[in-house]
Amino acid sequence: MGISNWGRVIVSTVVVLGFVGITFPYLTQKINGAAVPEILSILLGTLATNFTSVVGYWIGSSSSSSAKDETIKDMVSKP
């Protein structure tokens, strides 16, 4: 994995851990019947959207596009 990919990995990890970390207290409060702070709902929605983007990147067409770019770079660099 190249140095340029580490930024993607770190951001993806932060988003996934944030999503999981916010979902647990959100659901716990909902199950207990307590009122959920509005900011927690907004944060969960934002992280859910970004979580979808992360999954789409690593599994979807962006992943294939990155693999294609690496293949083209390898083909060009060969003598």
N, CA, C and O atoms as a printed pandas DataFrame, in Angstrom:
     atom_number atom_name residue_name chain_id  residue_number  x_coord  y_coord  z_coord
0              1         N          MET        A               1    0.850   -1.169    0.000
1              2        CA          MET        A               1    0.000    0.000    0.000
2              3         C          MET        A               1    0.893    1.229    0.000
3              4         O          MET        A               1    1.784    1.369    0.838
4              5         N          GLY        A               2    0.640    2.112   -0.950
5              6        CA          GLY        A               2    1.440    3.313   -1.072
6              7         C          GLY        A               2    1.134    4.321    0.017
7              8         O          GLY        A               2    0.117    4.229    0.703
8              9         N          ILE        A               3    2.027    5.277    0.164
9             10        CA          ILE        A               3    1.864    6.303    1.194
10            11         C          ILE        A               3    0.603    7.129    0.951
11            12         O          ILE        A               3   -0.008    7.608    1.907
12            13         N          SER        A               4    0.203    7.305   -0.305
13            14        CA          SER        A               4   -0.983    8.097   -0.609
14            15         C          SER        A               4   -2.264    7.418   -0.142
15            16         O          SER        A               4   -3.274    8.089    0.070
16            17         N          ASN        A               5   -2.237    6.107    0.019
17            18        CA          ASN        A               5   -3.432    5.398    0.465
18            19         C          ASN        A               5   -3.642    5.467    1.971
19            20         O          ASN        A               5   -4.754    5.224    2.441
20            21         N          TRP        A               6   -2.616    5.787    2.734
21            22        CA          TRP        A               6   -2.763    5.832    4.183
22            23         C          TRP        A               6   -3.756    6.887    4.626
23            24         O          TRP        A               6   -4.474    6.682    5.604
24            25         N          GLY        A               7   -3.812    8.001    3.936
25            26        CA          GLY        A               7   -4.798    9.032    4.270
26            27         C          GLY        A               7   -6.213    8.508    4.108
27            28         O          GLY        A               7   -7.077    8.767    4.945
28            29         N          ARG        A               8   -6.447    7.777    3.042
29            30        CA          ARG        A               8   -7.771    7.190    2.805
30            31         C          ARG        A               8   -8.123    6.176    3.878
31            32         O          ARG        A               8   -9.259    6.119    4.348
32            33         N          VAL        A               9   -7.140    5.381    4.257
33            34        CA          VAL        A               9   -7.372    4.367    5.285
34            35         C          VAL        A               9   -7.689    5.027    6.629
35            36         O          VAL        A               9   -8.599    4.591    7.335
36            37         N          ILE        A              10   -6.956    6.054    6.977
37            38        CA          ILE        A              10   -7.169    6.735    8.257
38            39         C          ILE        A              10   -8.538    7.398    8.295
39            40         O          ILE        A              10   -9.265    7.259    9.279
40            41         N          VAL        A              11   -8.897    8.114    7.240
41            42        CA          VAL        A              11  -10.204    8.771    7.201
42            43         C          VAL        A              11  -11.324    7.730    7.237
43            44         O          VAL        A              11  -12.321    7.912    7.935
44            45         N          SER        A              12  -11.161    6.660    6.499
45            46        CA          SER        A              12  -12.171    5.601    6.501
46            47         C          SER        A              12  -12.328    4.990    7.888
47            48         O          SER        A              12  -13.446    4.730    8.334
48            49         N          THR        A              13  -11.214    4.765    8.564
49            50        CA          THR        A              13  -11.253    4.196    9.910
50            51         C          THR        A              13  -11.955    5.129   10.884
51            52         O          THR        A              13  -12.759    4.683   11.703
52            53         N          VAL        A              14  -11.660    6.411   10.802
53            54        CA          VAL        A              14  -12.298    7.386   11.688
54            55         C          VAL        A              14  -13.806    7.412   11.452
55            56         O          VAL        A              14  -14.577    7.446   12.410
56            57         N          VAL        A              15  -14.234    7.395   10.200
57            58        CA          VAL        A              15  -15.665    7.434    9.889
58            59         C          VAL        A              15  -16.364    6.173   10.393
59            60         O          VAL        A              15  -17.426    6.258   11.009
60            61         N          VAL        A              16  -15.778    5.016   10.137
61            62        CA          VAL        A              16  -16.408    3.762   10.564
62            63         C          VAL        A              16  -16.469    3.681   12.088
63            64         O          VAL        A              16  -17.512    3.340   12.645
64            65         N          LEU        A              17  -15.372    3.988   12.763
65            66        CA          LEU        A              17  -15.375    3.942   14.229
66            67         C          LEU        A              17  -16.316    4.992   14.819
67            68         O          LEU        A              17  -16.988    4.733   15.818
68            69         N          GLY        A              18  -16.367    6.167   14.208
69            70        CA          GLY        A              18  -17.303    7.198   14.658
70            71         C          GLY        A              18  -18.742    6.758   14.502
71            72         O          GLY        A              18  -19.561    6.973   15.396
72            73         N          PHE        A              19  -19.058    6.143   13.372
73            74        CA          PHE        A              19  -20.415    5.663   13.121
74            75         C          PHE        A              19  -20.815    4.613   14.152
75            76         O          PHE        A              19  -21.896    4.688   14.737
76            77         N          VAL        A              20  -19.946    3.644   14.367
77            78        CA          VAL        A              20  -20.232    2.591   15.344
78            79         C          VAL        A              20  -20.295    3.186   16.756
79            80         O          VAL        A              20  -21.157    2.818   17.554
80            81         N          GLY        A              21  -19.374    4.105   17.052
81            82        CA          GLY        A              21  -19.327    4.706   18.380
82            83         C          GLY        A              21  -20.531    5.566   18.710
83            84         O          GLY        A              21  -20.922    5.640   19.875
84            85         N          ILE        A              22  -21.132    6.220   17.725
85            86        CA          ILE        A              22  -22.317    7.052   17.953
86            87         C          ILE        A              22  -23.592    6.214   17.909
87            88         O          ILE        A              22  -24.558    6.515   18.610
88            89         N          THR        A              23  -23.599    5.169   17.092
89            90        CA          THR        A              23  -24.793    4.337   16.970
90            91         C          THR        A              23  -25.132    3.648   18.291
91            92         O          THR        A              23  -26.302    3.560   18.661
92            93         N          PHE        A              24  -24.128    3.167   18.992
93            94        CA          PHE        A              24  -24.374    2.451   20.251
94            95         C          PHE        A              24  -25.079    3.326   21.289
95            96         O          PHE        A              24  -26.129    2.920   21.788
96            97         N          PRO        A              25  -24.556    4.505   21.640
97            98        CA          PRO        A              25  -25.281    5.318   22.633
98            99         C          PRO        A              25  -26.640    5.792   22.127
99           100         O          PRO        A              25  -27.580    5.931   22.909
100          101         N          TYR        A              26  -26.745    6.038   20.829
101          102        CA          TYR        A              26  -28.023    6.466   20.258
102          103         C          TYR        A              26  -29.074    5.379   20.459
103          104         O          TYR        A              26  -30.172    5.656   20.941
104          105         N          LEU        A              27  -28.741    4.149   20.092
105          106        CA          LEU        A              27  -29.690    3.052   20.238
106          107         C          LEU        A              27  -29.969    2.727   21.702
107          108         O          LEU        A              27  -31.094    2.376   22.058
108          109         N          THR        A              28  -28.953    2.843   22.547
109          110        CA          THR        A              28  -29.131    2.591   23.976
110          111         C          THR        A              28  -30.137    3.566   24.572
111          112         O          THR        A              28  -31.004    3.166   25.349
112          113         N          GLN        A              29  -30.030    4.827   24.218
113          114        CA          GLN        A              29  -30.973    5.820   24.729
114          115         C          GLN        A              29  -32.373    5.577   24.181
115          116         O          GLN        A              29  -33.360    5.732   24.899
116          117         N          LYS        A              30  -32.459    5.196   22.906
117          118        CA          LYS        A              30  -33.764    4.913   22.301
118          119         C          LYS        A              30  -34.433    3.725   22.989
119          120         O          LYS        A              30  -35.624    3.774   23.294
120          121         N          ILE        A              31  -33.672    2.663   23.233
121          122        CA          ILE        A              31  -34.230    1.461   23.862
122          123         C          ILE        A              31  -34.690    1.754   25.282
123          124         O          ILE        A              31  -35.718    1.240   25.723
124          125         N          ASN        A              32  -33.935    2.577   25.996
125          126        CA          ASN        A              32  -34.297    2.928   27.375
126          127         C          ASN        A              32  -35.446    3.932   27.433
127          128         O          ASN        A              32  -35.938    4.231   28.520
128          129         N          GLY        A              33  -35.875    4.446   26.314
129          130        CA          GLY        A              33  -36.982    5.393   26.272
130          131         C          GLY        A              33  -36.582    6.817   26.593
131          132         O          GLY        A              33  -37.443    7.685   26.739
132          133         N          ALA        A              34  -35.285    7.071   26.704
133          134        CA          ALA        A              34  -34.810    8.420   27.006
134          135         C          ALA        A              34  -34.827    9.272   25.744
135          136         O          ALA        A              34  -34.756    8.762   24.625
136          137         N          ALA        A              35  -34.920   10.562   25.948
137          138        CA          ALA        A              35  -34.873   11.484   24.812
138          139         C          ALA        A              35  -33.447   11.527   24.266
139          140         O          ALA        A              35  -32.474   11.605   25.016
140          141         N          VAL        A              36  -33.356   11.474   22.972
141          142        CA          VAL        A              36  -32.046   11.521   22.314
142          143         C          VAL        A              36  -31.762   12.977   21.951
143          144         O          VAL        A              36  -32.587   13.619   21.301
144          145         N          PRO        A              37  -30.606   13.511   22.361
145          146        CA          PRO        A              37  -30.279   14.891   21.997
146          147         C          PRO        A              37  -30.270   15.068   20.467
147          148         O          PRO        A              37  -29.826   14.189   19.728
148          149         N          GLU        A              38  -30.761   16.204   20.028
149          150        CA          GLU        A              38  -30.867   16.465   18.587
150          151         C          GLU        A              38  -29.496   16.410   17.907
151          152         O          GLU        A              38  -29.381   15.931   16.778
152          153         N          ILE        A              39  -28.471   16.893   18.585
153          154        CA          ILE        A              39  -27.134   16.888   17.994
154          155         C          ILE        A              39  -26.656   15.463   17.741
155          156         O          ILE        A              39  -25.935   15.213   16.775
156          157         N          LEU        A              40  -27.054   14.524   18.604
157          158        CA          LEU        A              40  -26.682   13.125   18.415
158          159         C          LEU        A              40  -27.361   12.556   17.168
159          160         O          LEU        A              40  -26.759   11.774   16.432
160          161         N          SER        A              41  -28.604   12.945   16.935
161          162        CA          SER        A              41  -29.320   12.502   15.736
162          163         C          SER        A              41  -28.679   13.071   14.475
163          164         O          SER        A              41  -28.540   12.367   13.475
164          165         N          ILE        A              42  -28.292   14.337   14.521
165          166        CA          ILE        A              42  -27.645   14.971   13.368
166          167         C          ILE        A              42  -26.296   14.310   13.098
167          168         O          ILE        A              42  -25.956   14.025   11.949
168          169         N          LEU        A              43  -25.537   14.070   14.151
169          170        CA          LEU        A              43  -24.230   13.437   14.005
170          171         C          LEU        A              43  -24.366   12.023   13.445
171          172         O          LEU        A              43  -23.574   11.617   12.594
172          173         N          LEU        A              44  -25.349   11.282   13.907
173          174        CA          LEU        A              44  -25.573    9.934   13.398
174          175         C          LEU        A              44  -25.931    9.969   11.922
175          176         O          LEU        A              44  -25.435    9.144   11.154
176          177         N          GLY        A              45  -26.774   10.896   11.507
177          178        CA          GLY        A              45  -27.136   11.017   10.093
178          179         C          GLY        A              45  -25.943   11.363    9.220
179          180         O          GLY        A              45  -25.775   10.804    8.136
180          181         N          THR        A              46  -25.122   12.280    9.689
181          182        CA          THR        A              46  -23.928   12.675    8.933
182          183         C          THR        A              46  -22.946   11.520    8.815
183          184         O          THR        A              46  -22.407   11.262    7.739
184          185         N          LEU        A              47  -22.717   10.832    9.917
185          186        CA          LEU        A              47  -21.801    9.696    9.884
186          187         C          LEU        A              47  -22.355    8.548    9.043
187          188         O          LEU        A              47  -21.588    7.843    8.387
188          189         N          ALA        A              48  -23.663    8.352    9.051
189          190        CA          ALA        A              48  -24.269    7.302    8.222
190          191         C          ALA        A              48  -24.054    7.598    6.740
191          192         O          ALA        A              48  -23.763    6.694    5.957
192          193         N          THR        A              49  -24.197    8.859    6.363
193          194        CA          THR        A              49  -23.955    9.246    4.973
194          195         C          THR        A              49  -22.505    9.011    4.583
195          196         O          THR        A              49  -22.223    8.466    3.516
196          197         N          ASN        A              50  -21.594    9.418    5.442
197          198        CA          ASN        A              50  -20.179    9.229    5.159
198          199         C          ASN        A              50  -19.783    7.754    5.226
199          200         O          ASN        A              50  -18.897    7.319    4.490
200          201         N          PHE        A              51  -20.426    6.986    6.094
201          202        CA          PHE        A              51  -20.178    5.554    6.170
202          203         C          PHE        A              51  -20.537    4.893    4.832
203          204         O          PHE        A              51  -19.811    4.030    4.338
204          205         N          THR        A              52  -21.656    5.310    4.264
205          206        CA          THR        A              52  -22.067    4.797    2.955
206          207         C          THR        A              52  -21.022    5.133    1.896
207          208         O          THR        A              52  -20.715    4.303    1.041
208          209         N          SER        A              53  -20.480    6.332    1.949
209          210        CA          SER        A              53  -19.442    6.729    0.990
210          211         C          SER        A              53  -18.173    5.897    1.168
211          212         O          SER        A              53  -17.537    5.512    0.186
212          213         N          VAL        A              54  -17.809    5.622    2.412
213          214        CA          VAL        A              54  -16.611    4.816    2.687
214          215         C          VAL        A              54  -16.789    3.403    2.129
215          216         O          VAL        A              54  -15.896    2.874    1.466
216          217         N          VAL        A              55  -17.938    2.801    2.398
217          218        CA          VAL        A              55  -18.198    1.454    1.891
218          219         C          VAL        A              55  -18.214    1.468    0.364
219          220         O          VAL        A              55  -17.679    0.560   -0.272
220          221         N          GLY        A              56  -18.818    2.482   -0.215
221          222        CA          GLY        A              56  -18.842    2.601   -1.669
222          223         C          GLY        A              56  -17.458    2.744   -2.266
223          224         O          GLY        A              56  -17.178    2.214   -3.340
224          225         N          TYR        A              57  -16.600    3.459   -1.571
225          226        CA          TYR        A              57  -15.238    3.627   -2.081
226          227         C          TYR        A              57  -14.471    2.314   -2.059
227          228         O          TYR        A              57  -13.882    1.922   -3.066
228          229         N          TRP        A              58  -14.475    1.635   -0.923
229          230        CA          TRP        A              58  -13.647    0.442   -0.763
230          231         C          TRP        A              58  -14.205   -0.776   -1.478
231          232         O          TRP        A              58  -13.452   -1.684   -1.831
232          233         N          ILE        A              59  -15.507   -0.812   -1.695
233          234        CA          ILE        A              59  -16.110   -1.978   -2.332
234          235         C          ILE        A              59  -16.593   -1.669   -3.740
235          236         O          ILE        A              59  -16.615   -2.555   -4.594
236          237         N          GLY        A              60  -16.978   -0.435   -3.989
237          238        CA          GLY        A              60  -17.615   -0.085   -5.242
238          239         C          GLY        A              60  -16.682    0.331   -6.353
239          240         O          GLY        A              60  -15.538   -0.115   -6.438
240          241         N          SER        A              61  -17.199    1.199   -7.204
241          242        CA          SER        A              61  -16.497    1.574   -8.424
242          243         C          SER        A              61  -15.217    2.367   -8.162
243          244         O          SER        A              61  -14.293    2.315   -8.974
244          245         N          SER        A              62  -15.141    3.093   -7.059
245          246        CA          SER        A              62  -13.914    3.836   -6.768
246          247         C          SER        A              62  -12.746    2.895   -6.539
247          248         O          SER        A              62  -11.615    3.190   -6.925
248          249         N          SER        A              63  -13.020    1.772   -5.918
249          250        CA          SER        A              63  -11.974    0.779   -5.715
250          251         C          SER        A              63  -11.481    0.232   -7.047
251          252         O          SER        A              63  -10.279    0.072   -7.260
252          253         N          SER        A              64  -12.421   -0.052   -7.937
253          254        CA          SER        A              64  -12.051   -0.543   -9.266
254          255         C          SER        A              64  -11.290    0.519  -10.044
255          256         O          SER        A              64  -10.351    0.209  -10.778
256          257         N          SER        A              65  -11.694    1.761   -9.883
257          258        CA          SER        A              65  -11.020    2.853  -10.568
258          259         C          SER        A              65   -9.582    3.002  -10.072
259          260         O          SER        A              65   -8.671    3.236  -10.866
260          261         N          SER        A              66   -9.381    2.866   -8.768
261          262        CA          SER        A              66   -8.029    2.945   -8.215
262          263         C          SER        A              66   -7.159    1.805   -8.719
263          264         O          SER        A              66   -5.983    2.001   -9.026
264          265         N          ALA        A              67   -7.741    0.608   -8.802
265          266        CA          ALA        A              67   -6.991   -0.542   -9.311
266          267         C          ALA        A              67   -6.622   -0.328  -10.776
267          268         O          ALA        A              67   -5.522   -0.683  -11.198
268          269         N          LYS        A              68   -7.526    0.244  -11.541
269          270        CA          LYS        A              68   -7.266    0.541  -12.950
270          271         C          LYS        A              68   -6.129    1.549  -13.075
271          272         O          LYS        A              68   -5.240    1.390  -13.912
272          273         N          ASP        A              69   -6.161    2.585  -12.241
273          274        CA          ASP        A              69   -5.108    3.595  -12.273
274          275         C          ASP        A              69   -3.745    2.987  -11.958
275          276         O          ASP        A              69   -2.750    3.332  -12.594
276          277         N          GLU        A              70   -3.695    2.090  -10.987
277          278        CA          GLU        A              70   -2.436    1.425  -10.643
278          279         C          GLU        A              70   -1.946    0.552  -11.799
279          280         O          GLU        A              70   -0.746    0.502  -12.073
280          281         N          THR        A              71   -2.862   -0.129  -12.472
281          282        CA          THR        A              71   -2.503   -0.970  -13.615
282          283         C          THR        A              71   -1.928   -0.126  -14.739
283          284         O          THR        A              71   -0.918   -0.493  -15.340
284          285         N          ILE        A              72   -2.559    0.993  -15.025
285          286        CA          ILE        A              72   -2.068    1.890  -16.083
286          287         C          ILE        A              72   -0.704    2.448  -15.700
287          288         O          ILE        A              72    0.188    2.535  -16.544
288          289         N          LYS        A              73   -0.531    2.826  -14.440
289          290        CA          LYS        A              73    0.779    3.349  -13.990
290          291         C          LYS        A              73    1.858    2.300  -14.155
291          292         O          LYS        A              73    2.969    2.608  -14.588
292          293         N          ASP        A              74    1.538    1.054  -13.809
293          294        CA          ASP        A              74    2.504   -0.036  -13.957
294          295         C          ASP        A              74    2.853   -0.272  -15.436
295          296         O          ASP        A              74    4.008   -0.531  -15.773
296          297         N          MET        A              75    1.857   -0.181  -16.296
297          298        CA          MET        A              75    2.086   -0.401  -17.736
298          299         C          MET        A              75    2.956    0.698  -18.326
299          300         O          MET        A              75    3.809    0.427  -19.171
300          301         N          VAL        A              76    2.753    1.916  -17.896
301          302        CA          VAL        A              76    3.514    3.051  -18.413
302          303         C          VAL        A              76    4.957    3.014  -17.924
303          304         O          VAL        A              76    5.875    3.381  -18.658
304          305         N          SER        A              77    5.156    2.570  -16.687
305          306        CA          SER        A              77    6.510    2.600  -16.124
306          307         C          SER        A              77    7.389    1.457  -16.620
307          308         O          SER        A              77    8.605    1.497  -16.430
308          309         N          LYS        A              78    6.810    0.448  -17.245
309          310        CA          LYS        A              78    7.620   -0.656  -17.770
310          311         C          LYS        A              78    8.365   -0.189  -19.028
311          312         O          LYS        A              78    7.795    0.509  -19.866
312          313         N          PRO        A              79    9.661   -0.584  -19.156
313          314        CA          PRO        A              79   10.424   -0.140  -20.326
314          315         C          PRO        A              79   10.016   -0.853  -21.599
315          316         O          PRO        A              79   10.572   -0.583  -22.663
